Amino acid sequence: MLKYLYSTTESLLITVTLITLIYAAIRRTYGSQALRYLWAGLSLGLLISGWLTAMRHVVAWNKQLNSWLNVNQQTIYLTVLIVLSSVVMLILLAIFGRKDQSPMGAGGIAACCFAGLLVCSLAVYELPGIMSGPFDFDTMGKGTLSQEWFLRFGGWALALILLALYSRYIYRACLALSHRSMVLVLLTVCLLINDFRTTAIILRYWASNIKRIPWPIRYNRQQFPWVSGVTTFASTNIFLFSALIAGLTALIPIRLFVDHIHVTQPYDNKAQLRRHRFNNRKLRRLAVKSVACIAVFMVSMTAVKAYATRKIELSPPESYSVTEGSIVIDLNNVNDGHLHRFEYTTQNKIAVRWIVVKKPNSGAYGVGLDACDVCGNAGYYERGSQVVCKRCDVVMNINTIGFKGGCNPIPLAYTIENGKMIFRLEDIIAGETEFRF
């Protein structure tokens, strides 16, 4: 769940911010009637994104799509379209949209058309990957509509809901702000930052000399030594770009909050004064909610990501005795209901691990190799009273440990005699195939 929460936020935050600022800038410049161009662009972007998602998930269609326009080419064309449409839109706004509620005219219509094209391009750039989420969730072989699928869907959906709220709050803050020029300046800066990021990313296709890239100039490392560093920086620092654009956008609600701490509007009586104070409180709350959303996103992309991707250390193996071709474990050492890990090194220098846990409210034991058919030999660890797969973070049903299927540990035969749990050494050695890599 946490993985899809932070990854969806990380992928969409820049796109949602830019589209929101474009909507606010066009609305303030040409009025609400101009938004129809943006809605047309967004609708077209959603349709194209849905079509690309469907094409990529049907083998025959995906093969046909790649023969016509592969993913690398799609990225390049979209980047060029984003850069060109953003530059042209900003130039047209500077010429034909110098004040609030400017007349549309031919120049205004052209600016709105390029704004709609930019919204469409931004949507198609990111949305196919996001729309693919519910179809690509890693459920460890348990299929759609399983508990694992719903947990991942919950993180994915929560991120989209938070992004929608954030977009609404920022949009309203932009409209309420008395300084239209601030919205346009921040939009310009954020678009230029994104243009640099996307252009730097596609340089890696050029540097890789991928076939069918429609550029006449061939990459040469001696002639363009800076390319590798720039494209690596842009590709590996998405959080930096997201934080920078979100931080700049946060200036809008902060300015809105500061402008409405005190009543500055003229009033004739106390009733009007109370009305102004009420409106100021509403706008301050709007500003606080906007900044709070940005803070949540920053926490999601830092603390939540760090927690979800933290390195889990397996507990050290415990002691046992070896007698007459068998491994013997005293039941008193594994009767506490906690996970116990054991390890045996074979003649091939392969360490075979297995786990033992007493099942709750039962005299039975969950026993299996510290590996499964789905996640390999990543191992299991104890989190509170739960046994969790280290690789996929799926919580095991302790009562099913010892049975085949899903992410359960691979069953390991044992017997119990005279208060001892006994494993045949040959069964342990047979498990070394699971731990060779």
N, C-alpha and C positions, 0 to 999 in steps of 0.2 A: 504493500500500500504506500509506504513512505517513498519508495523509489519512484513510483508514478506520480506522486504528489510533487516532488521537487523537479523531476525531469520535465513534466508537462509545463510547470511554471517557468522553468529555465528556457524552454523552447519557445514559448508564446509571449513572454512578458514584453519583449521589444516590439513584436508585431502588434500586440494589443495597444500598447502605448502610442505607437506611431499612428495607427488607424484612429484612435480616439482624438489625438491632437489634430489630425487632418479634418475630422468631422467638426470639431470645435472651431477651427480656423475658418473653414468654409461657411459654417453657420453664422459666425459673427461677421464675416465679410459680405456675404450675399443673401443672408436670410435663410429661413427654413426651406423655401422652395428650391434652393440649390442642392439640398441633400438628396434629391431624387437621383442625381448623377452618381453620388457616392453609394446609395443603396443599390443602384443598378450594377455598379462595379463590384460591390461586396457579394451580391447575389450570384453574379457570374463567377466570381472567385470560388464561392462555395460549391457551385455546380461543377466547375472544372476540378476542384479538389476531390469531390466525391467520385467523379469519373476516374481520376488518376488512382484513387484508392482502390476502386473496384478492379481496374485494369491490372494493378500490381498484385492482386490477390487471386487472380485466375491465371493459371500457368500459361495457357494458350494465348490469352490476351496480353499478358506481360511480355511474352516472347515477341508478339506482334508489335507492341508498343516500343520495345527496345530496338527492334529492327528499323523503326521509323525515327524515334527520338529517345535516346537512352537518358538515364537519370543525370549523368554529368552534363549532357547538353541542355537538359531542362533547367538545371541550376544556372548554367551560364546565360541562357537566354533570359531567364527570369531576373537575374542580377542586372544585366544590361537594361532590361525594361524598367526595373526599379530605379536605377540611377538616372536614366534619361527622363522618365516621367517625373521624378522628384525635382530634378533641376529645372525642367520646363515649367512645372507647376509653380515653383517658388518665384521664377522670373515673371510669370504672368500675374501672380498675386502682387508682386512688387510694383508692376506697371498699372494693372487694372483693378487693384483692390486695396487702395491706400487708406480707407476708412471703414468704419462700421456701416453695414447696410449699403454698400456700394451698388450702383446699378449694374445689372448683369451685362448687358451688351454682348457683342461678339467676343471681346476679350475675356469677360467673366465666364461666359459659356465654355470657352476654350480652357480656362483655368480649372473649371469644374470637371470637364471631360478628362483632363490629365490627372486630376485628383482621383476620379473614379478608376482610371486605369492603374494608378499607383496603389489604391486600396485593393484592387483585384490582384495585382502582382504580389503584394505583400501577403495576401491570404493564400495564394497558390504556393508561395515559397515555403510556408511552414505547415499549412493545414493537412496535406495528405499524410504526413508522418503522424500527426496527432489523431486524425480520423482512423488510422490503422491500429491505434492502441488497443481497443477492445478485441480486435481479431488476432493480435500478436501477443496477448498476455501469456506469460510463462506460467502455466498451471501445473507443471510437473506431471503431465500425462493424465490429469484428472478431468480435463475437458471443460467446455463452456458450462456456465451456470453452477459450477462447483463453488465451494467456500473460498478457495484460493482466487477464482476468477472474480468473485464479488468484492473481495478485499482489494484487489488491484483496480477494479472498476471504481471502487469508492475513492481511492487516491486520485485517479484520473479525473473523475467527475468533480471532486472537491476543488481541485486546481482550476477547472473551468468555471465553476461557480464563483470562486474568489476573484478570478480575472474579470468576470462579467461585472461583479460589484465594483471592482476597482475602476473599470472603464466608465461605468455610470457615474461614479463619484467624481472622477477627474473631468469628465465631460461637463457635468454641472458646475464644477468649480471654475472651469475655463469660461463658461458663459456668464457666471456671476462676477468674475474678475473685472475690475474697471479698466485695466490696462490691456487692451487688445494687442498692443505691440509686443507685450511680454509673451503672449501665446505664440505669435508668429516667430519671434526670435528663438524661442525654445524649440518650436517645430523645426525651424531651419537647422539649428545646431544638432538636434537629434537625428534628423534625416541625413545630415552629412556624416555623422558618426556611423550610422548604419550603412551608408553607401561605402564608406571606407572598409567596414567589416566585411560586407558581402563581396566587394571587389577583391579584397585581399584573400578571401577564402577560395575564390575560383582560380586564383593564380596557381593553386596546387595542381589543377588539371593541366594548365599550360606547362608547369614545371615537369609534370610527369610525361609530357609529350603524348598524351592520349590521342588516339586516332580520331579523326572526324571532328576535331575542335576547329571551328571555322575562323582561325586566326592565321594571317599570312606569315607572321614573324615567329620563327622557331626559337624555343628557349635554349639559351646557352649559359651555363653556370658562370663562366668567366666574364661574360658580358653583363649578366644580371645577377650579381652575387647576393643582392639584398632580398631577392624573392623568397628564398627559403625561410629566412627569419621572419619576414612579414606575414607570410601565409601561416606559419606555425603559430605565431602570436595570436592571429585572428581566430584560428581554429580551436585553440586550447584555452582561450580566455573569454568564453562567452559570459561568465559571471561578471567579469570586469565591465564589459560593454552593457550588460543588463543593468548593473548597479549604477553605472554612469548615466544612462538614459533615464532610469527610474529616479535617480537622485536629482537630475535636472528638472524632471517633471514635478518632483515634490516641491519645487520652489513656487509653483502655482498655488497649491493649497496653503502653503506657509504665508505667502503674500496676502492671500485672501483672509487668513486668520488675523494677521497684523492689521489689515485695513479695517477690520470690523471689531476691534477690541473696544473702541469708543464710538459713540454716535457722532458722526461728522455732518450728517444731513440736517438741513434747516427744518425747524418744526415750529408750529404756532401754539400748541397746547400740550398738556401732559399726555393726552391720549395718543397724539402723534409720536411723542417721545417714547411711550411704551411700545408702540408699533415698531419704531426703528430698533429699539433694543431687542424685541422679539425676533425681527429679521436678522439682526446681527448674531444672535445666539444660534439661529438655524444655520447661518453660513459658517460660523465657527465650528459647529458640530460636523458640518459637511467637510470642512478642511481637516478636522481631526480624523474622520473616518477615511479620508483619502490617504493621509499620511500613515494611518494604522495599517491599511492594506499594503502599502509599500514596505512597511516594517515587517509584516507577516511574510511577504515574499523574500525579503532579505534573510530572515530566519530560516525559511524553507530551503533556500539555496545554499545556506552555510551550515547552521547547526543540524537541521534535519538531514541534509545530505551527508554530513560528516558522521552522524549517528547511523544512518542506513548503510553507509559504505565502510563502517569501522571494521578493523581487522579483529576477528574473533580468535582468541588463543584457546586451543583445546586443553583440557585439564591433563596433567601428567598421568602416565599409566601407573596402575597400582601393582602391588607384588602378588605373586602366586607361587605355587610349588609345582615341580615337574617330577612325576614318578612313573616309571614303567610305560613310557609312551603316552602319558596322559598329563594334562594340565589340571591341577586341582585348586579350587578356590573355596575358602571357608564361607559358608552361607552367612555367618554372623557379620561378615565384612560387607555384605551387599543387601542387608535386610532393612536399611534405613529409608528406602523409597527414593534415594538419589541416584543419579547416573554414575556408573563406575566404568572406567576405561582400562583395558588391558592390552598388552602388546607383546608379540613374540617375533623375534628376528630369525628368519629361516636361514638355511645354508647358503642361499643365493643373496644374502644380505638385504632381504626385503622385510620391512617391518609390517607385520599383519596386526591390525587393531580390531578389537571387538568390544562391545558394550554390554553391560548387564544392569537392569533396573527392575526393582520389585514392583509389580503392578499394584495400583491402589485397591484397597478393600479386597485383597485376594492373596492367596499363597503362591500364585504363579509368578513367573519371572519373564520379563521381556529381554530376549537375548538375540543378538545379531552382529554381523560384521559392522565396523564403523564406516560403512559405505552403502550405497544403494545403486540400483540399475539406472536411475535417472541422473543423479548428481555426481556419481563416481565416488571417490574416496575423500571428499571434502570433510566428512565427519559430522558428528552431532555434538551439541553442547547443551548445558542446562541453563535455563533462564527462569528463575523462580522455581516453580514446580513443573515446568514444561521442559520437554525435550525438543530441541529445534535443530533443523538442518542448517549447517553453517553456510552452505552455498545459496540456497533458495529461500531461507528464512521461514520455511513451512513448519508449523508446530505439529509434532507427531501425536497421534492418539496412543498413549502409552499402552493401552490394552491391545492394540494391534501390532505392537513391536514383536517380531518373531513370526509374522505372517508375510507372505509375498504381496507385492503390489505397490504402485505409487512411489512415494518417497520413503517407504519403510526400509529400515536396515535389512540387508540380505540375511535371511535366517541362517542360524548356526546351530548344529545339533549339539545336545548336551544331555547328561543324565545327572540325577541327584541320588547320592547314597550316603547314609550316615552323616547327614548335615554338611555334605560337601557337594559342590557343583563340579562335575567332571567333563572335560572336553578331550576328545581324541586328538592327539597331535597331528594325525594325518588330515583331519578336518580343518584344523587351523592352517596347515601348510597348503591345503587346496585353495584357501582363500587368497593366496599371494597374487593370483592373477588380477585381483581388484586393486592392488597397491603397487603395481610395477611403475606407474607413471604418476 
